[in-house]
Amino acid sequence: MLIHGWGNYPKIEAEVMNPLSVASSKHAIQKTPIIARGMGRSYGDSANSQVVLQTTYLDHYITFDAVQGTLTCESGVKLREILNLIVPKGWFLPVTPGTSFVTVGGAIASDVHGKNHHAAGTFCQHVTSITMLLGTGEIVTTSPLQKPDLFHATAGGMGLTGVILTATIKLIPIESAFITQKTINTGCLEAACDAFEAHTKSTYSVAWIDCLATGKSLGRSVLMVGEHADNGGLNLTIKDPITVPLHTPAALLNSMTMRAFNNTYYAKAPHNKIQTVPLMPYFYPLDVIGGWNKLYGKAGFVQYQFALPKTDGVANMRSILSKISQSGQGSFLAVLKQFGPANRNLLSFPIEGYTLALDFKMSTTTIELLNKLDDEVAGMGGRIYLAKDAVMRETSFKAMYPNWEQFDAVRQKYGAIGKFASDQSRRMGLA
């Protein structure tokens, strides 16, 4: 079967195992090396391998305490389905990424972050326990207090420590299925970062950024801050996406069309407007378009997300944005967020500072540019998000993630080495 990540690059032929239960999952891992795979929403090759364990049927709820706000479910349950269950009962996910088409197992393996990292940290900081299948065939429970070394390696460990079977998540209470949103236009990168700092107490914050703007306008942005509304009811509307049926010609996305889009988006953004919006479009704006990844053409694309430390972060971000702007390869979709302190998870991505995510059409020129950017980011003390990566070199990975040796030691201890591997892990020297 031909498989690939959300960026449609790279693609490989794989044997896909679809275990119907935990027992059959034990049988599946006899074929090695293997990697667990959920919705395939990591952008690159972190869920690509010659043998894949698909978690589609590990999708059962175990317990939901609507009084205390705790949920235990299997790893194949999608965040989209969880929202349908918990929002009408007055609960919400403590951290959610930019798409609801993600499984619980994928959210843990990538230790996903959202629009509230500065306030709430990552997804795994709200996971109280994980049940997983080790390479030895043993099923164990791990948490920050029980086998903590395994927990901190699994959270953000890209599936390389074992197969996540179940997880218990602590939810947050809400009174409405709506968000009160304020939109703020900023004329340059420095003004955008100042606006983030001015709204640090906001629960949610995210900015669209024009990465093709130059000169004084470099990094001009539209910042959106939000809070859970107090009224509006708890009825949640989740619409089926409108599907892009075919790959569009890659030539449609070029510097001219992207610049026109950016100019129009920035001009139409309502500065200082406060409005109440439903949860789904606020947190998952692209979920309304099924298969939007096809808009980049058959060659696919790379979403490049990097984080820079807060010290000199704005100046360093300007330097990188300048290089991207000069390359002419900037994307029409670029998202800037503020990060709070890092956690204890060995390969978790966020570090205190700023993060920028943007898309590049796949080409040899793109790979050359990203290799240069990797060197810049590493030299600034930053790192690349593994869930988005498709081309990072081993030297860059080991420079950006200094805990990799400790991570590998945990894998050795729990029988993961030689059992669980992906094309990405092999590329990064973690086979």
C-alpha positions in Angstrom: 0.0 0.0 0.0 1.3 3.5 -0.9 1.4 5.7 2.2 2.6 9.3 2.9 2.2 12.0 5.4 0.0 15.1 5.1 2.6 16.8 2.9 2.3 14.1 0.3 6.1 13.8 0.5 7.8 11.4 0.7 5.7 8.4 -0.4 6.6 4.7 0.2 5.1 1.3 -0.3 4.3 -0.3 3.1 2.6 -3.3 4.6 -0.2 -1.9 6.7 -1.3 -4.0 9.7 -4.8 -3.2 11.0 -5.1 -4.9 14.4 -8.7 -5.2 15.7 -7.6 -5.4 19.4 -4.8 -5.2 21.8 -4.2 -9.0 21.4 -3.8 -8.7 17.7 -1.5 -5.6 18.2 0.8 -7.9 20.1 0.9 -10.2 17.1 1.5 -7.3 14.7 4.7 -6.1 16.3 6.3 -9.4 15.6 7.0 -7.9 12.2 9.9 -5.4 12.6 10.8 -2.7 12.4 7.3 -1.2 12.7 5.8 2.2 13.5 2.3 3.0 14.7 0.2 5.3 12.5 -3.0 7.2 13.3 -4.6 9.6 10.8 -1.4 10.2 8.9 -1.5 13.9 9.8 2.2 14.3 10.6 3.5 16.1 7.5 6.6 14.2 6.6 7.8 10.6 7.2 7.5 10.1 10.9 4.7 7.5 10.4 6.3 6.0 7.3 8.0 2.6 7.5 8.0 -0.7 5.5 5.6 -2.1 8.1 3.0 0.1 9.7 0.6 -0.6 12.6 -2.6 1.3 11.8 -4.6 2.2 15.0 -7.9 2.7 13.1 -9.7 0.0 15.1 -8.2 0.9 18.5 -10.9 3.5 18.8 -12.9 2.7 21.9 -13.8 4.9 24.9 -13.1 3.3 28.2 -14.4 5.9 30.8 -15.6 9.5 30.7 -16.2 11.2 34.1 -18.4 14.2 33.2 -18.2 15.4 36.8 -14.4 15.4 37.3 -13.6 16.0 33.6 -11.4 13.0 32.9 -11.4 10.8 29.8 -9.8 7.4 29.2 -9.8 6.1 25.6 -7.9 4.0 23.1 -5.2 5.7 21.1 -7.1 5.5 17.8 -9.9 7.8 19.0 -9.9 11.1 17.0 -9.9 14.5 18.7 -12.9 15.4 16.5 -14.9 12.5 18.0 -13.8 13.5 21.5 -15.2 17.0 21.0 -18.6 15.6 20.0 -18.6 13.7 23.3 -17.2 16.3 25.8 -18.3 19.8 24.6 -22.1 19.2 25.2 -21.1 18.1 28.7 -19.2 21.3 29.4 -15.6 20.2 28.8 -12.9 20.9 26.3 -9.5 19.6 25.4 -6.8 21.4 27.5 -4.5 21.6 24.4 -5.4 21.1 20.8 -3.5 21.3 17.5 -4.7 23.1 14.4 -6.6 20.2 13.1 -9.2 17.9 14.8 -8.3 15.0 12.4 -5.6 13.8 14.9 -5.7 10.6 17.0 -5.0 10.6 20.7 -2.0 8.4 20.1 -0.7 10.9 17.5 -1.2 13.8 19.8 0.9 12.1 22.5 3.6 10.9 20.1 4.0 14.4 18.7 3.3 16.1 22.1 1.2 18.6 20.2 0.8 22.2 21.2 -1.9 24.7 20.3 -2.7 28.4 20.6 -2.3 28.3 24.4 1.2 26.9 25.0 2.2 30.1 26.8 -0.6 29.3 29.3 -1.1 25.6 29.3 1.9 23.9 27.8 1.6 20.8 25.6 -1.0 18.1 25.3 1.1 15.6 27.3 1.2 17.9 30.2 -2.5 17.0 30.7 -2.1 13.3 30.1 -2.1 11.6 33.5 -1.3 8.0 32.3 -0.6 6.0 29.2 -0.9 2.3 28.6 1.5 1.0 25.9 2.8 -2.1 24.2 6.5 -2.5 24.5 8.8 -4.2 22.0 9.1 -7.1 24.4 5.4 -7.8 24.1 4.7 -6.5 27.6 1.9 -4.1 28.3 2.8 -1.4 30.9 1.3 1.7 32.3 3.4 4.8 32.5 2.8 8.3 33.9 4.9 11.2 35.3 5.1 9.2 38.6 5.1 5.5 37.3 8.0 4.7 35.0 8.5 8.4 34.4 11.5 7.8 32.2 9.3 5.9 29.7 6.6 8.6 30.0 8.9 11.5 29.2 10.4 9.6 26.3 7.0 8.5 24.9 5.5 12.0 25.1 6.9 13.6 22.0 8.8 10.4 21.1 7.3 10.0 17.7 6.1 6.4 18.4 9.7 5.2 18.8 9.2 3.8 22.3 6.3 1.5 21.7 2.6 1.4 20.7 0.4 3.7 22.7 -2.8 1.7 23.5 -4.8 4.0 25.9 -4.5 7.3 27.6 -6.2 9.2 30.4 -6.6 13.0 29.8 -7.6 15.7 32.2 -10.1 18.1 30.5 -10.9 21.7 31.2 -14.4 23.1 32.0 -16.2 25.4 29.6 -19.6 27.2 29.6 -20.0 27.7 25.9 -19.2 26.2 22.5 -18.0 29.7 21.4 -14.9 31.8 21.6 -14.7 35.5 22.2 -12.0 36.7 19.6 -10.2 40.0 19.2 -8.3 40.7 16.0 -5.3 43.0 16.0 -3.4 44.1 12.9 0.3 44.7 13.3 2.6 46.4 10.7 5.8 44.4 11.2 7.3 41.5 13.1 8.4 43.5 16.0 4.9 44.9 16.5 3.5 41.4 16.3 5.8 40.1 19.0 5.0 43.2 21.1 1.3 42.4 20.7 1.9 38.8 21.9 3.6 40.2 25.0 0.8 42.7 25.6 -1.7 39.8 25.5 0.2 37.2 27.5 -2.7 36.8 29.9 -5.0 35.9 27.0 -5.8 32.2 27.0 -5.3 31.7 23.3 -3.2 33.7 20.8 -2.1 33.0 17.3 -1.0 35.2 14.3 -1.2 34.9 10.6 2.0 36.3 9.2 2.9 37.7 5.8 6.2 36.1 5.1 6.5 37.7 1.7 6.4 41.2 3.0 9.8 43.1 2.9 11.5 46.1 4.4 9.7 47.8 7.3 6.6 45.6 6.6 8.5 42.3 7.0 6.5 40.1 9.3 3.3 42.1 9.3 0.7 40.1 11.0 -2.9 39.6 12.0 -3.0 38.5 15.7 -6.1 36.7 17.0 -6.5 36.4 20.8 -9.4 34.5 22.3 -11.2 33.4 25.5 -13.9 30.8 26.1 -17.2 32.6 25.9 -19.6 32.6 28.9 -22.7 32.2 26.9 -24.0 30.8 23.6 -24.8 27.3 24.7 -22.9 24.0 24.5 -24.3 22.8 21.2 -21.4 21.9 18.9 -21.7 21.9 15.2 -19.1 19.8 13.3 -19.6 20.0 9.6 -18.2 17.6 7.0 -15.4 19.2 5.1 -15.7 20.2 1.4 -13.2 17.9 -0.3 -10.6 18.9 -2.8 -11.0 16.0 -5.3 -7.8 16.3 -7.3 -4.2 17.6 -7.0 -4.2 21.1 -8.5 -1.3 22.3 -10.7 1.5 23.4 -8.4 2.1 26.4 -10.6 -1.1 28.0 -9.3 0.7 28.7 -6.0 3.5 31.1 -6.9 4.9 34.4 -5.5 2.4 36.4 -7.5 -0.7 34.6 -6.3 0.6 34.3 -2.7 1.4 38.0 -2.6 -2.0 38.9 -3.8 -3.6 36.6 -1.2 -1.5 38.1 1.6 -2.3 41.7 0.6 -6.0 40.9 0.5 -6.0 39.0 3.8 -4.2 41.7 5.7 -6.3 44.5 4.2 -9.6 42.8 5.1 -8.6 41.8 8.7 -10.8 43.8 11.0 -8.4 45.7 13.4 -9.4 45.7 17.0 -12.7 44.0 16.3 -14.2 41.7 19.0 -16.6 39.0 17.9 -18.0 35.7 19.1 -17.1 32.7 16.9 -17.8 29.0 17.1 -15.2 26.7 18.5 -14.6 24.7 15.4 -13.6 27.4 12.9 -11.5 29.2 15.6 -9.4 26.2 16.5 -9.5 24.3 13.2 -10.0 26.8 10.3 -8.6 24.4 7.6 -10.7 21.4 8.6 -13.5 22.8 6.5 -11.5 21.9 3.4 -10.9 18.2 3.1 -7.7 17.3 1.3 -6.4 20.9 1.2 -2.9 19.4 1.0 -3.7 18.6 -2.7 -3.5 22.3 -3.5 0.3 22.0 -3.6 0.3 19.6 -6.5 1.4 16.0 -6.9 5.0 16.7 -5.8 3.7 17.6 -2.3 5.0 20.2 0.2 6.8 20.6 3.4 5.5 22.4 6.4 8.5 23.9 8.1 8.0 24.8 11.7 10.8 26.1 13.9 11.1 27.6 17.4 13.6 30.2 18.6 14.5 31.0 22.2 13.0 34.2 23.5 16.5 35.8 24.0 17.2 37.6 20.7 14.2 35.7 19.3 12.6 38.7 17.5 15.9 39.7 15.8 16.7 36.1 14.9 13.2 35.6 13.5 13.6 38.7 11.4 16.9 37.4 10.0 15.2 34.1 9.0 12.2 35.8 7.6 14.4 38.0 5.5 16.1 34.9 4.0 12.8 33.3 3.3 11.4 36.5 1.7 14.6 36.9 -0.4 14.3 33.3 -1.6 10.8 34.0 -3.1 9.6 30.7 -1.7 7.4 32.0 1.2 4.0 30.5 1.7 0.5 31.9 1.7 -0.1 30.0 5.0 2.3 31.1 7.8 1.4 30.9 11.5 3.3 32.6 14.4 2.8 31.7 18.0 4.3 32.4 21.4 5.7 29.5 23.5 6.0 29.3 27.2 8.6 27.3 29.1 9.8 23.9 27.8 8.6 20.7 29.6 10.6 17.6 30.7 9.7 15.4 27.7 13.0 14.4 25.9 12.0 15.2 22.3 9.2 17.7 22.9 9.4 20.6 20.5 8.4 23.8 22.3 11.0 26.1 24.0 10.2 29.4 25.5 10.1 32.0 22.8 8.4 32.1 19.4 7.5 29.5 16.7 6.7 30.0 13.0 5.2 27.4 10.7 5.0 27.9 7.0 4.6 25.8 3.8 7.0 25.2 0.9 6.2 23.4 -2.3 8.5 20.4 -2.6 11.4 20.8 -5.0 15.2 20.4 -4.9 15.4 24.2 -4.3 13.2 23.8 -1.3 15.4 21.2 0.2 18.5 23.4 -0.3 16.7 26.3 1.4 15.5 24.2 4.3 19.0 22.8 4.9 20.4 26.3 5.1 17.5 27.4 7.5 18.2 24.3 9.7 21.8 25.5 10.1 20.5 29.0 11.0 17.9 27.7 13.5 20.4 25.4 15.2 23.0 28.2 15.5 20.4 30.3 17.2 19.6 27.6 19.8 16.3 26.7 18.1 14.8 23.5 16.8 12.5 22.0 14.1 9.2 20.3 14.9 9.6 16.6 14.3 5.9 16.2 13.4 6.4 18.5 10.5 9.9 17.5 9.4 10.6 15.6 6.1 14.2 16.5 5.2 16.2 17.4 8.4 19.7 15.9 8.5 21.0 13.8 11.3 23.6 16.4 12.3 20.9 19.1 12.6 18.6 16.8 14.6 21.3 15.9 17.2 22.3 19.5 17.5 18.8 20.7 18.1 17.7 17.9 20.4 20.6 17.4 22.9 18.5 14.8 24.9 18.6 12.3 22.0 21.2 10.1 23.7 19.1 9.9 26.9 16.1 9.2 24.7 17.9 6.3 23.0 18.9 4.9 26.3 15.3 4.7 27.4 14.4 3.0 24.1 17.2 0.4 24.8 15.9 -0.1 28.4 12.4 -0.9 27.3 13.1 -3.0 24.2 12.3 -0.5 21.5 15.5 -0.5 19.5 15.2 -2.8 16.6 11.4 -3.0 17.1 10.1 0.5 16.4 11.5 2.7 13.7 10.3 5.1 10.9 11.9 6.5 7.8 12.4 9.7 9.8 14.1 8.0 12.7 16.5 6.2 10.3 17.2 9.5 8.6 18.0 11.1 12.0 20.2 8.3 13.3 17.7 6.8 15.7 17.2 3.4 13.9 
